């Protein structure tokens, strides 16, 4: 049924278009949280994030909320351009992080 609604590179059905927009918003939000948490909380591969936090101790790299503002800007641009699939790994990481806290 999805192919019937997709014509000329756009969805003709407003409900389908709205569903895609909501899905992209959820993916972008989760990815922003996941990526920001990775940088501010975990050491990263070869300690890259830990070194970054040590080099700039009083910056956005130590605050998840502060960093999420800067991470959200390119992530929103990716989602707006239709590349929200790129953000899926970070969205999955954030779901795992949230489930760990339960």
Helices and strands as residue ranges (DSSP letters): H 2-5, E 6-7, E 10-11, H 14-41, G 45-47, H 48-55, G 60-62, H 64-80, G 84-87, H 88-101
